């Protein structure tokens, strides 16, 4: 027999866990609310999205809590022992009138550093800075959906791309080919190494 659901908890209670170490009192309280029993799984690249920070994140899937929606468990996403987002079934959160998952996450704080200008660059990737890291941020058309991908750059690679627009175009075109390749669509886990090899070979 499954245990009864806890009474809905205010949104603010869950929000206090964001940015906290997993052994903090705020996170322990949320874990207790969700039932205290969870499985850990890695967050993996998908055919529509890749972000190196997400790839370093694990999900604590709560086995006694209701699923957040048809596709995802109720979970905490943990990176470097810190809670970076929560996905919750709506019935767990007080004052939510929806059948959609409730998602709380820390802001990425991405700052656009460079994007080529002009009509011929309308779909060009931009270079962003997240904390101290540089990322090449590009959108790729993939049939009936658009993919969103971020790839790490060293400071020197970011500078080289900004200084040479022919190199920028070459790297952009190469990454689009990788993101649209059958190999990646069949096995998204191949993306990080393939993209990094291309960037390192060109820059």
N, C-alpha and C positions, 0 to 999 in steps of 0.2 A: 504494500500500500504506500503510495507516494505521500510525502508530508505536505500539509496544507501550505498554501502560499502565505508569505508574511503580509501584514497590512502594508498598503502603499506607503512609501517613505518620501518625504519632501525632496525635491530636486537638489536643494542646497546641500543635503546630507551627502549625496553622491558626489557633488561638485567639490566638496572639501578633500576628496581623495586625489584629485588631479594634481600632478606634480609632486606627490608625496612618495617617500620610500615605502616599499611593500610591508615593512615591519612597523610603520607608524600607526598610531592609535586610530587615525582617520580611516586608513585603508583596512585595518582589522575590523572596524565597525561595519564597513561596507561588505567585507567578506562574510561577516556573521549574518548580515541581512540577506545575502544571497544564498545562504545555506551552508557555507563553509566547506563544501566538497567540490573540487574542481579538477579538471585535467588540463595539462599544459600542452599547447601545440604551437609550432612556428607559424608566423605570418609569411605567406609565400607570394612571389610575384604572380600576377595574373596576366591574361592576354589583353587587358585594358588599362593596366596601371602598374607602374614600378616606381618605388621611392626607396632609396637606400636606408632611410630611417625606419621605414616600415619593415624592410627585410631584416632589421636587427631587433624586431619586436616579437614577443611571444604573447599568445592569448591565454588567459586563465578562463577556460570555459566551465561554467558552473553547471554541474550535472543535475542539481535539484531545482534550479531556477527555470522558469519557462523560457523558450527560445525568444530572441528579440524579434525575429520575423521568420519567414519561411526559409531563409538562407543561412542565418547566423545564430549561434548560441548567444545567450547573455554572457558577456565576458568583460574582464579588465584586460587592457593591452598594456604590457609591461616592457619597458626598454631600460636597460642598465639599472634594474631593480627599482624603477620609478614608474608609477602609473601615468601613462600618457594619453589614454582615452578609455572610455567606458561605453559599451553598447548594452542597452538594457531593454527588456520587454516592457512595453508601455504600462502594463498592469502593476509593475513594481514601483512606479513613480506617481506620487500623489498629484492630482490636478491635471493629469494628461488625459485628454479625450481624443484618442487616435489609436489606430491599429498599427502604426508605424513604429519602428524601433526608436528609442531615445538615445541619441549619441552625444556624448560630452567629450571634448578633446582640447588639449593644450594647443594654442596657436602655433603654427610653424614659424612665424616671424620671418617669412621670406622677403628679401629686399631685392628688387630688380637692379642689377648692376649695369647690364648692357643688352640692347636689342637693336639689330640693324634696322634702319629706317628706309622707307620707300615701298612702292606697291609690289615690287618683285620679292619683297621680304615679308609679305603679309602673314605667312605661316611659319616664319623662321623661329627657331628656339631662342629663348632668352637666357642670359647668364644671371643666376640669382645667388645671393649670399644668404645662408642660413646659419646664424650664430657665426662661427669662424670658418665655415666650409663654403666652397663654391660648388654650384650645381648647374648643369646644362638642362634646361627645362623645355621639353618639346611636346607638342600634340601631334598625333599621327592618325590620319584617316584610315580606318580599317573596315571598310564596307559599311555596315549599318551602325557602327559605333565609332567613336573617336577614342584613341588611347592617350593617356597622359603619363609621361615618363620623365624621370629626373636621374641624371647620371653625374657622379662625382667628377670634379675637375681639381687639379692642383692649382695653386695661385699662378704658376707659370703657364699652365695650359689655358687658364682663363685670360691671361694677358696676351698670349700668342693668338688666340682666336679673335680677340678684339682688334688686334693690330693687322690682321690679314683676312679680309673678307672672302677671298678665294678659298683659303683654308677652312673658314667658317662654313662655306657652302659645301665643301667636300665632306667635312665631318657630319654636317646635317644630313646630306643625301645618304651617306653610309649608314647612319643610325636609323633613318627611315627604312632603308632596305632590310636591316636586321629586324626591326620591329614588325615589318610586314611579311617576314619570311615564314615559310611553312614550318621550319625547324622551331622557331620561337612559339608560333601559335600552337604547335603540337606539344611543346614542352617549355613553358614560360621560365622554368628554372635556368635555362641556358642563357637568358638575356644578360644578366650582369657581367659575366665573363666575356661574352661576345662584344658587348658595347665597350667595355673597358679596353679590350684588345685593340679595337678600332681607334679609340681616342688616343691610346698610348702610341700606336703606330704612326698616326698622323701628326701628333703634337709633340 
